[in-house]
């Protein structure tokens, strides 16, 4: 074997971390510690830093913009009041209040609460968030790079069929195993064949007299037995090497080779069996493994996990591409890709991958691409190439060889039951059920996270803008501000904390997984979001200012401020309702939202129609002015909500 042989083809090398099920042998240590292949994988994992998520980049930019707006508002509002004759003590207090109300200190809390709630929901679905950042990155995933064995398939070989005389093939297969039959079978292939032989009442021939273990170069294994008065040799191995040592006519050989190739193309693992009678115990395998009589073939399937084709179809419908990267044979990988429902795409070999330049490699990575005989470094290179062209990449895997790619991906998804410790440590999401459909469900939940976050931020920023405008307009007109600092504290409780809890518990929109993901480079606040912010602000201004200005012109300031507080609390709850993904959602689906809306309205009525308002320096809306004032406020609120829904809020967020 040449030193430059690809990693997947170094059949004579034993790697650190390999589980040895049975057998014996001798080896020469060539590397220890970090110089082993396992050590190199750990080094790749440690060196690779997670890229910032799209949300982290967007919120960092948004926070700068909002901070500039908050500072500007806290200066403009007091200056406007001073120019109209208000006292500097009052304006200083108003300026500090505006700064308190508009600085986005709740934004990190909102994101953390949203991701924590989503993480709890994901855990119920069979996915554990090891890193909160992975929760929001799921919603932006555009490509899933998946492993085959153990991820798409069960990694549990099952006997799919016997080709040839069944009894002869099973008898030969059992004779190739160590003495003891099913009780001593040590590999999945041996277990399947031994069980099938036991079901047919077939046992081992007698006393074992010679063993020639599997030779990677010859790709054969054989055992000699004393059966009665004679000797029997049983041979198993790769079909082509077994057939090469059989005494077959050319036509029979071609048929057997064609059948083996057809089975392999169907995604099956194929083993050939042969036997011969011996006159004496062979001195070596060269004397034994020739002039064989071909017995037949056994085909084994590694079945797909339940729901894999459906999950692949769901991802495709959502605009998420799937790329398979595996160390298996190209024909087997291609067959499994077809079974899983991947669309036709480029078929690459690990050796070909290494020869491709970055641009050429990027051009080959499309939906349905299958890369066989890949190495851990090759898989990592694929992830980096996808990220370089702007994709948001999720990687699934369960072995130590998947760890570097899992660590480098925007979202690393490891199998929890069968996955290695290194894979789980490198991943941001661990599937407790090892079910591939959970990947699609997690991406759907991720989309809901980002969608609800956009809705919450649109409402949050629209309310902030409305608050500044509601304070600025009266001051510019020479009147007192509609809200005192104590009122703004009350509004903040419902506007920030209450609304955040209400939005984070919202279920996903029905069509969330039937449309493509947002482009990776798209701004967090695009046209739909800006339209929603403007509409929320306009609707709240309409709900507050007319009532305040009308009442302030004829009644005392505490009564006018009571009208403003009632208009805000009632209006902002109804306006938030129009931002829901499913406005007609049953109340039990998210009781937090109607609970918050009712609490806001009830609080508004309590502090403006009863003596409780005295604690907030509000006068009750009493007497003959109460009913028309309340009716006018509610009419303005409903008008604003209706206009908002008609003009801007139906757009997709």
SENULO-344097 format. One record per residue (C-alpha): x, y, z; residue in three letters. Coordinates in steps of 0.2 Angstrom, whole numbers, plus 5000, padded with zeros to 4 digits. Layout:
N
SITE    px    py    pz  res
SITE     X     Y     Z  ALA
...
END
This chain:
653
SITE    px    py    pz  res
SITE  5000  5000  5000  UNK
SITE  5008  5017  4995  UNK
SITE  5011  5030  5008  UNK
SITE  5000  5042  4998  UNK
SITE  4985  5031  4997  UNK
SITE  4969  5040  5002  UNK
SITE  4964  5038  5020  UNK
SITE  4948  5028  5016  UNK
SITE  4959  5015  5007  UNK
SITE  4972  5012  5020  UNK
SITE  4966  4995  5024  UNK
SITE  4981  4989  5033  UNK
SITE  4981  5003  5046  UNK
SITE  4973  5002  5063  UNK
SITE  4968  5019  5070  UNK
SITE  4966  5025  5087  UNK
SITE  4948  5026  5093  UNK
SITE  4943  5010  5083  UNK
SITE  4933  4997  5091  UNK
SITE  4940  4980  5089  UNK
SITE  4926  4967  5090  UNK
SITE  4936  4951  5088  UNK
SITE  4952  4944  5080  UNK
SITE  4970  4945  5084  UNK
SITE  4985  4953  5075  UNK
SITE  5002  4962  5077  UNK
SITE  5004  4981  5073  UNK
SITE  5018  4993  5073  UNK
SITE  5015  5010  5081  UNK
SITE  5018  5024  5069  UNK
SITE  5010  5039  5079  UNK
SITE  5004  5043  5096  UNK
SITE  4993  5057  5104  UNK
SITE  4990  5072  5093  UNK
SITE  4999  5064  5079  UNK
SITE  4986  5050  5077  UNK
SITE  4972  5053  5065  UNK
SITE  4960  5054  5080  UNK
SITE  4972  5067  5087  UNK
SITE  4972  5077  5071  UNK
SITE  4953  5077  5071  UNK
SITE  4952  5084  5088  UNK
SITE  4965  5097  5083  UNK
SITE  4954  5102  5068  UNK
SITE  4939  5103  5080  UNK
SITE  4948  5114  5092  UNK
SITE  4956  5126  5079  UNK
SITE  4939  5129  5070  UNK
SITE  4930  5144  5077  UNK
SITE  4911  5145  5075  UNK
SITE  4906  5158  5062  UNK
SITE  4894  5172  5068  UNK
SITE  4876  5168  5065  UNK
SITE  4865  5178  5053  UNK
SITE  4855  5184  5068  UNK
SITE  4871  5189  5077  UNK
SITE  4877  5199  5063  UNK
SITE  4860  5207  5060  UNK
SITE  4856  5212  5078  UNK
SITE  4874  5219  5080  UNK
SITE  4870  5231  5066  UNK
SITE  4852  5234  5072  UNK
SITE  4858  5238  5089  UNK
SITE  4870  5252  5083  UNK
SITE  4856  5260  5073  UNK
SITE  4843  5259  5087  UNK
SITE  4856  5266  5099  UNK
SITE  4859  5281  5088  UNK
SITE  4840  5283  5087  UNK
SITE  4838  5282  5106  UNK
SITE  4852  5295  5109  UNK
SITE  4845  5307  5096  UNK
SITE  4827  5305  5103  UNK
SITE  4833  5309  5121  UNK
SITE  4841  5325  5115  UNK
SITE  4828  5331  5102  UNK
SITE  4813  5329  5114  UNK
SITE  4820  5340  5128  UNK
SITE  4826  5353  5115  UNK
SITE  4809  5354  5107  UNK
SITE  4801  5356  5125  UNK
SITE  4814  5370  5129  UNK
SITE  4810  5379  5113  UNK
SITE  4792  5380  5118  UNK
SITE  4794  5386  5135  UNK
SITE  4794  5370  5146  UNK
SITE  4806  5371  5161  UNK
SITE  4823  5363  5160  UNK
SITE  4820  5352  5175  UNK
SITE  4805  5344  5167  UNK
SITE  4813  5342  5150  UNK
SITE  4829  5334  5158  UNK
SITE  4818  5322  5166  UNK
SITE  4808  5319  5150  UNK
SITE  4825  5316  5141  UNK
SITE  4831  5303  5153  UNK
SITE  4814  5295  5152  UNK
SITE  4815  5294  5133  UNK
SITE  4832  5287  5134  UNK
SITE  4827  5274  5146  UNK
SITE  4812  5269  5135  UNK
SITE  4821  5269  5119  UNK
SITE  4838  5261  5123  UNK
SITE  4837  5243  5117  UNK
SITE  4842  5235  5133  UNK
SITE  4828  5222  5131  UNK
SITE  4835  5215  5115  UNK
SITE  4847  5203  5122  UNK
SITE  4834  5197  5134  UNK
SITE  4821  5195  5121  UNK
SITE  4833  5184  5110  UNK
SITE  4839  5174  5125  UNK
SITE  4821  5170  5131  UNK
SITE  4815  5166  5113  UNK
SITE  4830  5154  5111  UNK
SITE  4827  5146  5128  UNK
SITE  4809  5143  5125  UNK
SITE  4813  5136  5108  UNK
SITE  4826  5125  5115  UNK
SITE  4813  5118  5127  UNK
SITE  4801  5114  5113  UNK
SITE  4815  5106  5102  UNK
SITE  4819  5095  5117  UNK
SITE  4802  5089  5117  UNK
SITE  4804  5085  5099  UNK
SITE  4820  5075  5101  UNK
SITE  4833  5088  5099  UNK
SITE  4844  5095  5112  UNK
SITE  4852  5112  5110  UNK
SITE  4870  5112  5116  UNK
SITE  4872  5130  5110  UNK
SITE  4858  5143  5110  UNK
SITE  4866  5151  5094  UNK
SITE  4862  5135  5084  UNK
SITE  4843  5137  5088  UNK
SITE  4842  5153  5078  UNK
SITE  4854  5148  5064  UNK
SITE  4843  5133  5060  UNK
SITE  4830  5145  5053  UNK
SITE  4843  5151  5040  UNK
SITE  4849  5134  5034  UNK
SITE  4851  5133  5015  UNK
SITE  4861  5117  5014  UNK
SITE  4861  5101  5024  UNK
SITE  4877  5091  5022  UNK
SITE  4873  5073  5028  UNK
SITE  4882  5058  5032  UNK
SITE  4875  5041  5026  UNK
SITE  4879  5027  5038  UNK
SITE  4871  5030  5054  UNK
SITE  4862  5045  5049  UNK
SITE  4852  5041  5033  UNK
SITE  4854  5023  5037  UNK
SITE  4853  5013  5053  UNK
SITE  4871  5006  5052  UNK
SITE  4864  4989  5055  UNK
SITE  4866  4976  5041  UNK
SITE  4852  4965  5037  UNK
SITE  4852  4949  5026  UNK
SITE  4843  4955  5010  UNK
SITE  4844  4939  5000  UNK
SITE  4853  4923  4995  UNK
SITE  4858  4921  4977  UNK
SITE  4862  4902  4973  UNK
SITE  4856  4886  4982  UNK
SITE  4851  4893  4999  UNK
SITE  4856  4878  5009  UNK
SITE  4873  4877  5001  UNK
SITE  4876  4895  5003  UNK
SITE  4871  4895  5021  UNK
SITE  4881  4880  5025  UNK
SITE  4896  4887  5017  UNK
SITE  4894  4904  5026  UNK
SITE  4892  4895  5043  UNK
SITE  4908  4885  5039  UNK
SITE  4917  4902  5036  UNK
SITE  4913  4907  5054  UNK
SITE  4922  4902  5070  UNK
SITE  4916  4886  5079  UNK
SITE  4901  4888  5090  UNK
SITE  4888  4895  5077  UNK
SITE  4876  4908  5083  UNK
SITE  4883  4909  5100  UNK
SITE  4900  4914  5094  UNK
SITE  4895  4925  5079  UNK
SITE  4904  4942  5082  UNK
SITE  4900  4953  5067  UNK
SITE  4883  4959  5060  UNK
SITE  4886  4949  5044  UNK
SITE  4890  4933  5054  UNK
SITE  4875  4936  5065  UNK
SITE  4863  4937  5051  UNK
SITE  4870  4922  5042  UNK
SITE  4871  4911  5057  UNK
SITE  4853  4915  5062  UNK
SITE  4847  4911  5044  UNK
SITE  4857  4895  5045  UNK
SITE  4849  4890  5062  UNK
SITE  4832  4894  5055  UNK
SITE  4835  4881  5041  UNK
SITE  4842  4868  5053  UNK
SITE  4860  4870  5046  UNK
SITE  4875  4867  5058  UNK
SITE  4894  4868  5056  UNK
SITE  4902  4853  5048  UNK
SITE  4913  4846  5061  UNK
SITE  4930  4850  5068  UNK
SITE  4940  4865  5063  UNK
SITE  4958  4860  5057  UNK
SITE  4964  4876  5049  UNK
SITE  4960  4895  5048  UNK
SITE  4966  4908  5036  UNK
SITE  4960  4925  5042  UNK
SITE  4953  4939  5031  UNK
SITE  4967  4946  5021  UNK
SITE  4964  4964  5015  UNK
SITE  4975  4961  5000  UNK
SITE  4967  4945  4994  UNK
SITE  4950  4951  5001  UNK
SITE  4947  4933  5006  UNK
SITE  4945  4922  5022  UNK
SITE  4944  4903  5023  UNK
SITE  4942  4889  5035  UNK
SITE  4946  4870  5034  UNK
SITE  4935  4857  5043  UNK
SITE  4936  4838  5046  UNK
SITE  4918  4833  5041  UNK
SITE  4916  4814  5043  UNK
SITE  4930  4805  5033  UNK
SITE  4934  4820  5022  UNK
SITE  4940  4838  5023  UNK
SITE  4930  4853  5018  UNK
SITE  4937  4871  5014  UNK
SITE  4924  4885  5015  UNK
SITE  4929  4902  5008  UNK
SITE  4921  4920  5009  UNK
SITE  4926  4937  5002  UNK
SITE  4923  4950  4989  UNK
SITE  4913  4942  4975  UNK
SITE  4926  4947  4962  UNK
SITE  4941  4939  4971  UNK
SITE  4930  4923  4976  UNK
SITE  4925  4921  4957  UNK
SITE  4943  4923  4952  UNK
SITE  4948  4907  4961  UNK
SITE  4933  4897  4956  UNK
SITE  4933  4884  4942  UNK
SITE  4919  4891  4932  UNK
SITE  4915  4892  4913  UNK
SITE  4917  4910  4906  UNK
SITE  4898  4911  4904  UNK
SITE  4894  4907  4922  UNK
SITE  4908  4918  4928  UNK
SITE  4900  4933  4918  UNK
SITE  4883  4930  4925  UNK
SITE  4889  4929  4943  UNK
SITE  4899  4945  4941  UNK
SITE  4884  4954  4933  UNK
SITE  4873  4949  4947  UNK
SITE  4885  4955  4960  UNK
SITE  4887  4971  4951  UNK
SITE  4868  4973  4950  UNK
SITE  4866  4970  4969  UNK
SITE  4880  4983  4973  UNK
SITE  4872  4996  4962  UNK
SITE  4856  4993  4972  UNK
SITE  4865  4999  4988  UNK
SITE  4868  4982  4995  UNK
SITE  4884  4974  5002  UNK
SITE  4888  4958  4993  UNK
SITE  4899  4943  4999  UNK
SITE  4904  4928  4989  UNK
SITE  4905  4911  4995  UNK
SITE  4914  4895  4988  UNK
SITE  4920  4878  4994  UNK
SITE  4930  4863  4989  UNK
SITE  4934  4846  4995  UNK
SITE  4952  4843  5002  UNK
SITE  4963  4828  5002  UNK
SITE  4974  4834  5016  UNK
SITE  4976  4849  5028  UNK
SITE  4983  4864  5017  UNK
SITE  5000  4871  5022  UNK
SITE  4995  4889  5018  UNK
SITE  4981  4898  5009  UNK
SITE  4989  4897  4992  UNK
SITE  4988  4879  4993  UNK
SITE  4970  4880  4999  UNK
SITE  4961  4894  4989  UNK
SITE  4961  4888  4971  UNK
SITE  4950  4877  4960  UNK
SITE  4935  4882  4971  UNK
SITE  4917  4878  4968  UNK
SITE  4906  4893  4968  UNK
SITE  4892  4892  4980  UNK
SITE  4883  4909  4978  UNK
SITE  4881  4926  4985  UNK
SITE  4873  4934  5000  UNK
SITE  4867  4952  4999  UNK
SITE  4865  4963  5015  UNK
SITE  4856  4980  5016  UNK
SITE  4859  4994  5028  UNK
SITE  4841  5000  5028  UNK
SITE  4836  5018  5028  UNK
SITE  4830  5026  5044  UNK
SITE  4811  5028  5046  UNK
SITE  4805  5044  5038  UNK
SITE  4821  5048  5029  UNK
SITE  4813  5051  5011  UNK
SITE  4799  5061  5019  UNK
SITE  4811  5072  5028  UNK
SITE  4822  5075  5012  UNK
SITE  4806  5079  5003  UNK
SITE  4801  5092  5017  UNK
SITE  4818  5100  5016  UNK
SITE  4817  5101  4997  UNK
SITE  4800  5109  4998  UNK
SITE  4807  5122  5010  UNK
SITE  4821  5126  4998  UNK
SITE  4835  5117  5008  UNK
SITE  4847  5108  4997  UNK
SITE  4854  5091  5003  UNK
SITE  4872  5084  5000  UNK
SITE  4877  5067  5005  UNK
SITE  4896  5065  5010  UNK
SITE  4901  5047  5015  UNK
SITE  4916  5036  5015  UNK
SITE  4907  5022  5007  UNK
SITE  4908  5015  4989  UNK
SITE  4902  5026  4975  UNK
SITE  4889  5014  4969  UNK
SITE  4882  5011  4986  UNK
SITE  4882  5029  4990  UNK
SITE  4873  5033  4974  UNK
SITE  4860  5019  4977  UNK
SITE  4856  5026  4995  UNK
SITE  4854  5043  4988  UNK
SITE  4841  5037  4976  UNK
SITE  4832  5028  4990  UNK
SITE  4832  5043  5001  UNK
SITE  4824  5053  4987  UNK
SITE  4839  5065  4984  UNK
SITE  4837  5073  4966  UNK
SITE  4850  5068  4953  UNK
SITE  4866  5078  4956  UNK
SITE  4885  5077  4953  UNK
SITE  4893  5061  4959  UNK
SITE  4911  5064  4966  UNK
SITE  4925  5053  4972  UNK
SITE  4936  5058  4986  UNK
SITE  4951  5058  4975  UNK
SITE  4942  5069  4962  UNK
SITE  4937  5081  4976  UNK
SITE  4955  5083  4981  UNK
SITE  4960  5088  4963  UNK
SITE  4946  5101  4961  UNK
SITE  4950  5120  4964  UNK
SITE  4939  5130  4975  UNK
SITE  4929  5137  4962  UNK
SITE  4927  5121  4953  UNK
SITE  4922  5112  4969  UNK
SITE  4909  5126  4973  UNK
SITE  4901  5123  4956  UNK
SITE  4899  5104  4959  UNK
SITE  4890  5106  4976  UNK
SITE  4872  5107  4972  UNK
SITE  4856  5099  4978  UNK
SITE  4858  5080  4977  UNK
SITE  4877  5080  4975  UNK
SITE  4884  5063  4982  UNK
SITE  4903  5063  4988  UNK
SITE  4909  5045  4991  UNK
SITE  4926  5039  4998  UNK
SITE  4927  5056  5007  UNK
SITE  4939  5060  5021  UNK
SITE  4936  5071  5036  UNK
SITE  4947  5084  5029  UNK
SITE  4937  5083  5012  UNK
SITE  4920  5085  5021  UNK
SITE  4927  5100  5031  UNK
SITE  4933  5107  5014  UNK
SITE  4915  5105  5007  UNK
SITE  4908  5114  5022  UNK
SITE  4920  5129  5020  UNK
SITE  4917  5130  5001  UNK
SITE  4898  5131  5004  UNK
SITE  4900  5144  5017  UNK
SITE  4912  5154  5006  UNK
SITE  4898  5156  4993  UNK
SITE  4886  5162  5006  UNK
SITE  4877  5147  5011  UNK
SITE  4871  5143  5029  UNK
SITE  4876  5125  5032  UNK
SITE  4870  5112  5043  UNK
SITE  4880  5096  5045  UNK
SITE  4874  5079  5052  UNK
SITE  4885  5065  5057  UNK
SITE  4888  5052  5071  UNK
SITE  4907  5047  5070  UNK
SITE  4923  5055  5075  UNK
SITE  4927  5058  5057  UNK
SITE  4912  5070  5056  UNK
SITE  4918  5081  5071  UNK
SITE  4928  5094  5061  UNK
SITE  4914  5097  5049  UNK
SITE  4901  5097  5063  UNK
SITE  4912  5111  5072  UNK
SITE  4914  5121  5057  UNK
SITE  4896  5121  5051  UNK
SITE  4884  5135  5055  UNK
SITE  4874  5121  5064  UNK
SITE  4882  5105  5068  UNK
SITE  4869  5091  5071  UNK
SITE  4875  5075  5080  UNK
SITE  4866  5058  5083  UNK
SITE  4864  5056  5101  UNK
SITE  4862  5037  5103  UNK
SITE  4875  5030  5092  UNK
SITE  4886  5046  5090  UNK
SITE  4903  5047  5096  UNK
SITE  4908  5058  5111  UNK
SITE  4919  5069  5100  UNK
SITE  4904  5071  5087  UNK
SITE  4892  5076  5101  UNK
SITE  4905  5089  5109  UNK
SITE  4907  5097  5092  UNK
SITE  4889  5099  5088  UNK
SITE  4877  5113  5092  UNK
SITE  4862  5101  5091  UNK
SITE  4861  5083  5097  UNK
SITE  4846  5072  5091  UNK
SITE  4841  5061  5106  UNK
SITE  4831  5049  5094  UNK
SITE  4843  5048  5080  UNK
SITE  4828  5051  5068  UNK
SITE  4832  5061  5052  UNK
SITE  4815  5068  5052  UNK
SITE  4819  5077  5068  UNK
SITE  4832  5087  5057  UNK
SITE  4818  5094  5046  UNK
SITE  4807  5097  5062  UNK
SITE  4822  5107  5070  UNK
SITE  4824  5118  5054  UNK
SITE  4806  5121  5055  UNK
SITE  4807  5126  5073  UNK
SITE  4822  5137  5069  UNK
SITE  4812  5146  5055  UNK
SITE  4799  5149  5068  UNK
SITE  4812  5156  5080  UNK
SITE  4818  5169  5067  UNK
SITE  4800  5173  5061  UNK
SITE  4794  5176  5079  UNK
SITE  4809  5186  5083  UNK
SITE  4806  5197  5067  UNK
SITE  4788  5200  5073  UNK
SITE  4793  5204  5090  UNK
SITE  4807  5216  5085  UNK
SITE  4795  5225  5072  UNK
SITE  4782  5227  5086  UNK
SITE  4796  5233  5098  UNK
SITE  4804  5245  5087  UNK
SITE  4787  5252  5080  UNK
SITE  4781  5255  5098  UNK
SITE  4798  5264  5102  UNK
SITE  4795  5275  5087  UNK
SITE  4777  5279  5092  UNK
SITE  4783  5283  5110  UNK
SITE  4795  5296  5104  UNK
SITE  4783  5303  5092  UNK
SITE  4769  5304  5105  UNK
SITE  4781  5313  5117  UNK
SITE  4788  5325  5103  UNK
SITE  4772  5331  5095  UNK
SITE  4763  5338  5110  UNK
SITE  4780  5346  5116  UNK
SITE  4782  5354  5099  UNK
SITE  4764  5361  5100  UNK
SITE  4768  5369  5117  UNK
SITE  4758  5356  5128  UNK
SITE  4765  5344  5141  UNK
SITE  4771  5327  5136  UNK
SITE  4756  5314  5137  UNK
SITE  4766  5302  5148  UNK
SITE  4776  5305  5164  UNK
SITE  4791  5294  5168  UNK
SITE  4780  5283  5180  UNK
SITE  4768  5280  5165  UNK
SITE  4782  5275  5154  UNK
SITE  4788  5262  5166  UNK
SITE  4770  5255  5166  UNK
SITE  4770  5255  5147  UNK
SITE  4787  5247  5146  UNK
SITE  4781  5232  5157  UNK
SITE  4768  5227  5144  UNK
SITE  4777  5234  5129  UNK
SITE  4793  5224  5132  UNK
SITE  4792  5210  5144  UNK
SITE  4774  5206  5141  UNK
SITE  4775  5206  5122  UNK
SITE  4791  5196  5122  UNK
SITE  4783  5182  5132  UNK
SITE  4768  5182  5121  UNK
SITE  4778  5182  5104  UNK
SITE  4790  5168  5109  UNK
SITE  4777  5156  5113  UNK
SITE  4769  5158  5096  UNK
SITE  4768  5142  5084  UNK
SITE  4775  5143  5067  UNK
SITE  4765  5149  5052  UNK
SITE  4757  5135  5042  UNK
SITE  4767  5139  5026  UNK
SITE  4784  5141  5035  UNK
SITE  4791  5125  5027  UNK
SITE  4783  5127  5010  UNK
SITE  4794  5142  5005  UNK
SITE  4812  5145  5003  UNK
SITE  4823  5152  5017  UNK
SITE  4827  5170  5018  UNK
SITE  4843  5174  5007  UNK
SITE  4858  5172  5018  UNK
SITE  4864  5190  5014  UNK
SITE  4846  5198  5017  UNK
SITE  4845  5212  5029  UNK
SITE  4836  5208  5046  UNK
SITE  4825  5222  5043  UNK
SITE  4819  5222  5024  UNK
SITE  4805  5231  5016  UNK
SITE  4791  5220  5025  UNK
SITE  4799  5223  5042  UNK
SITE  4801  5242  5039  UNK
SITE  4783  5243  5033  UNK
SITE  4777  5234  5048  UNK
SITE  4787  5245  5060  UNK
SITE  4780  5261  5052  UNK
SITE  4762  5254  5053  UNK
SITE  4764  5249  5071  UNK
SITE  4770  5266  5075  UNK
SITE  4757  5275  5065  UNK
SITE  4743  5265  5073  UNK
SITE  4749  5268  5090  UNK
SITE  4750  5287  5087  UNK
SITE  4733  5287  5080  UNK
SITE  4727  5277  5096  UNK
SITE  4735  5289  5108  UNK
SITE  4737  5307  5102  UNK
SITE  4720  5312  5096  UNK
SITE  4712  5306  5112  UNK
SITE  4726  5315  5122  UNK
SITE  4725  5331  5113  UNK
SITE  4706  5332  5113  UNK
SITE  4704  5329  5131  UNK
SITE  4719  5340  5136  UNK
SITE  4710  5355  5127  UNK
SITE  4695  5354  5138  UNK
SITE  4699  5344  5154  UNK
SITE  4714  5343  5166  UNK
SITE  4731  5336  5162  UNK
SITE  4729  5320  5173  UNK
SITE  4713  5316  5164  UNK
SITE  4721  5318  5147  UNK
SITE  4736  5307  5152  UNK
SITE  4723  5294  5158  UNK
SITE  4716  5294  5140  UNK
SITE  4733  5292  5133  UNK
SITE  4738  5278  5144  UNK
SITE  4721  5269  5140  UNK
SITE  4723  5272  5121  UNK
SITE  4741  5265  5122  UNK
SITE  4738  5249  5132  UNK
SITE  4722  5244  5123  UNK
SITE  4730  5249  5106  UNK
SITE  4746  5241  5107  UNK
SITE  4739  5224  5112  UNK
SITE  4727  5224  5097  UNK
SITE  4740  5230  5085  UNK
SITE  4752  5216  5091  UNK
SITE  4738  5204  5087  UNK
SITE  4739  5208  5069  UNK
SITE  4757  5203  5069  UNK
SITE  4753  5185  5073  UNK
SITE  4758  5172  5061  UNK
SITE  4740  5164  5064  UNK
SITE  4728  5178  5070  UNK
SITE  4714  5166  5072  UNK
SITE  4724  5153  5082  UNK
SITE  4714  5144  5095  UNK
SITE  4717  5152  5112  UNK
SITE  4724  5135  5120  UNK
SITE  4737  5135  5107  UNK
SITE  4746  5150  5115  UNK
SITE  4737  5156  5130  UNK
SITE  4751  5168  5134  UNK
SITE  4746  5180  5119  UNK
SITE  4728  5182  5124  UNK
SITE  4732  5182  5142  UNK
SITE  4744  5197  5139  UNK
SITE  4732  5206  5128  UNK
SITE  4718  5205  5141  UNK
SITE  4730  5210  5155  UNK
SITE  4735  5225  5146  UNK
SITE  4717  5230  5142  UNK
SITE  4711  5227  5160  UNK
SITE  4726  5236  5167  UNK
SITE  4722  5251  5156  UNK
SITE  4703  5251  5161  UNK
SITE  4708  5249  5180  UNK
SITE  4720  5264  5181  UNK
SITE  4709  5276  5170  UNK
SITE  4691  5272  5176  UNK
SITE  4695  5269  5195  UNK
SITE  4704  5277  5209  UNK
SITE  4718  5266  5207  UNK
SITE  4725  5278  5194  UNK
SITE  4729  5290  5208  UNK
SITE  4744  5280  5212  UNK
SITE  4750  5284  5195  UNK
SITE  4745  5303  5196  UNK
SITE  4730  5299  5184  UNK
SITE  4713  5306  5186  UNK
SITE  4698  5294  5182  UNK
SITE  4689  5297  5165  UNK
SITE  4673  5300  5175  UNK
SITE  4657  5309  5172  UNK
SITE  4649  5312  5155  UNK
SITE  4665  5313  5147  UNK
SITE  4670  5295  5151  UNK
SITE  4659  5285  5139  UNK
SITE  4663  5296  5124  UNK
SITE  4681  5297  5128  UNK
SITE  4683  5278  5130  UNK
SITE  4672  5275  5114  UNK
SITE  4683  5287  5105  UNK
SITE  4699  5279  5110  UNK
SITE  4693  5262  5106  UNK
SITE  4686  5268  5089  UNK
SITE  4703  5276  5085  UNK
SITE  4712  5260  5090  UNK
SITE  4701  5249  5079  UNK
SITE  4703  5261  5065  UNK
SITE  4722  5260  5067  UNK
SITE  4722  5242  5068  UNK
SITE  4711  5240  5053  UNK
SITE  4722  5251  5043  UNK
SITE  4738  5243  5048  UNK
SITE  4731  5225  5043  UNK
SITE  4725  5232  5026  UNK
SITE  4741  5242  5022  UNK
SITE  4756  5233  5028  UNK
SITE  4754  5219  5041  UNK
SITE  4748  5205  5029  UNK
SITE  4766  5205  5021  UNK
SITE  4776  5190  5025  UNK
SITE  4788  5192  5040  UNK
END
